[in-house]
Amino acid sequence: MGSLRMNTRLVALLTISALTAMACGSTVPASQQQTAEISEDALGGDLTAGTPELPPGARVNKKGEVVSADGEVLGTAEEFGLDPETGTRTASGGGAANSSGGSGNGNGNGGASAANAPGVTSTKIYFGIPYSEAGPANRSAFGTALDNDARRPYNAMIEHVNKQGGLFGRQIEPIYYELDASSSQPIDQQEQAACAHWTEDNSVFGILSTGKILQECAERAGAISTFPTGASLPEDFHEYPHYFETSGINLIRVGNVTVEGLHRQSYFGKAPKVGIVAWDLPEYRAALERGYVPGLKSKGVTMATEPAYVSAPQSFGDLAATSSDINSAVLRFQTQGITHVFLLDGAAGLCGGACLTTLFTRRADSQEYFPRYGFNGNNQAKTGQQAGLYPARQLRGSVVVEWADADKSYDEGYKVNQARERCYALMRDAGVPMDNANRQAYARFACEQFWFFQLIESILGRAPLSSDNFMVTLNKVGSKFPSPNAYGVHFSSTQHDALAAARNMKFVNSCSCYKWTSDPYRV
């Protein structure tokens, strides 16, 4: 993925709800698909927690312990739902599922299961969580603070779960690390320091962020790494088999889904002159070449000019070069008469999302250049328009394939996202203001991650807690997790970027607003 470690990060000049199916093949290593140790009964009915199967070669010894084929003690027979004297399956095991953050820790008897994982003690489970106070940097770059300090919503959610008994029978302990958006130190160096803090100075079960450096960091330490969204490629889930996105969509799928959704809305017309602007990073080049270009070709459309690549800022001082690249792209597209523009936006370097769209639409507006935009969820069109980030006249004629479900305006004409509303209510009760898009986004992220962990706990039951068992259990979730962040998600042994639904909308000039043109559909 190159030297610029970008993917969605909690340090950002702009991190409004940067959200990122079944296509492009498996995103999960074959070895992980074949190592399930959890009974299929774990997904029966109302997600009642099942009883784990023994690993191959394991047995119950005379002491009532489950030992592996190599003689390692894996836990007690009771923890595996077995009679310690006979080694046979008992009638009960596991506990009620809690997929939306209800009471109880979901492990059946309130106790902690055996664990063989970093960052887990008999009473505590530790998570590494980055944060940034990027409001001043946002204001300097874009004229609006859009505060995105993740600690308040994460603390509120962690306190909520701990009061219910914790996670996997243990109290959650966050280990925060600040990434400084205004620092002259490149973001990849800051992430290396964060990695050392979480895996050398401390030990964590999971790193709640994304990006190549932190994915590598977690994998080396035997921990999981996760974030709701990322700027991933399908091969990333093979390279980092303990990484997953609870409501993300890899960049190759982004291209396919975007082109198909725009085509459904007759976006291209008869003779479009298409231009594409993308971050100058290997993953975005791959998104264009392996996603957008084949998708366009399938609709009989080709690019009318070479793509414009924009350098991703690694520090605040790099924004000048980014702005210069965008200015050149605007002037070239305008001179060449490009009528339809795609902006391949998302996390890149210091930018957490929507930077490319903000800078391009503002520069185009100042140059009186008004192409027709084909947006998707990574452009955050509706949220950016509501926040005043994008000039309204730039949005005329724009069409969107959206997969975020950020607030009640995203539910219009469809059903209310009850998980999201419960999340916002929880935050307000904890005194966390929901007064800007960034705060709402991090509230949804915190709720989504820890509610998902609770669901995994309920399915895992009394099986030993490890990063491998966690991922095997994740493979069995299917579509049963109610995401507060998206219209629908789906997990399987071949799908670890879980976004599974999108809906379409278009900009209506008469109200200077976006209107939905479809219900959510499967992607």
Disulfide bonds with the S-S distance in Angstrom:
Cys195-Cys217 2.21
Cys351-Cys355 2.38
Cys423-Cys447 2.12
Cys511-Cys513 1.91
